[in-house]
Amino acid sequence: MKKLIIALALGIGLTGFAQETTPQQNRANMEKMTPEQRQQKHLDRLTKELTLDAKQQVAVGKILTEKSAKAQDMKAQKDTRKASGDKMTTEERTAFKNAMQAEKTDTEAKMKAVLSADQYQKWLDIREENKEKMKEKRRGGM
């Protein structure tokens, strides 16, 4: 009986290690992509999910390019500050947060102008789903 219990415990323990860790592989592939490739992949996914026409694709592509450039600039500023060892003051943090909020509002306004009402609502839903997925990953749901 004792041997049976040990065998079961060992078998259950080993099956936990047999699971794949694919999320890390996906992240590694994303890091290898250039910003332009990531933007194109995002545009392709939006085109498929929102059924964008050619004119909308061009407009959304421009919006994504602008958004990506601004994000890279903000990341560069953050990295330089981090490299120098300086921490943001409360005022700088508030200004940064306000700039990010203004960028988000601007992007939403531009997307609303380009997309139809149904497409815009679906885009908001997709963003909300992605936000929830990121929260889940941060909590350790990997």
Rosetta blueprint (number, residue, H / E / L):
1 M L
2 K H
3 K H
4 L H
5 I H
6 I H
7 A H
8 L H
9 A H
10 L H
11 G H
12 I H
13 G H
14 L H
15 T H
16 G H
17 F H
18 A L
19 Q L
20 E L
21 T L
22 T H
23 P H
24 Q H
25 Q H
26 N H
27 R H
28 A H
29 N H
30 M H
31 E H
32 K H
33 M L
34 T L
35 P H
36 E H
37 Q H
38 R H
39 Q H
40 Q H
41 K H
42 H H
43 L H
44 D H
45 R H
46 L H
47 T H
48 K H
49 E H
50 L H
51 T L
52 L L
53 D L
54 A H
55 K H
56 Q H
57 Q H
58 V H
59 A H
60 V H
61 G H
62 K H
63 I H
64 L H
65 T H
66 E H
67 K H
68 S H
69 A H
70 K H
71 A H
72 Q H
73 D H
74 M H
75 K H
76 A H
77 Q H
78 K H
79 D H
80 T H
81 R H
82 K H
83 A H
84 S H
85 G L
86 D L
87 K L
88 M L
89 T L
90 T H
91 E H
92 E H
93 R H
94 T H
95 A H
96 F H
97 K H
98 N H
99 A H
100 M H
101 Q H
102 A H
103 E H
104 K H
105 T H
106 D H
107 T H
108 E H
109 A H
110 K H
111 M H
112 K H
113 A H
114 V H
115 L L
116 S L
117 A H
118 D H
119 Q H
120 Y H
121 Q H
122 K H
123 W H
124 L H
125 D H
126 I H
127 R H
128 E H
129 E H
130 N H
131 K H
132 E H
133 K H
134 M H
135 K H
136 E H
137 K H
138 R H
139 R L
140 G L
141 G L
142 M L
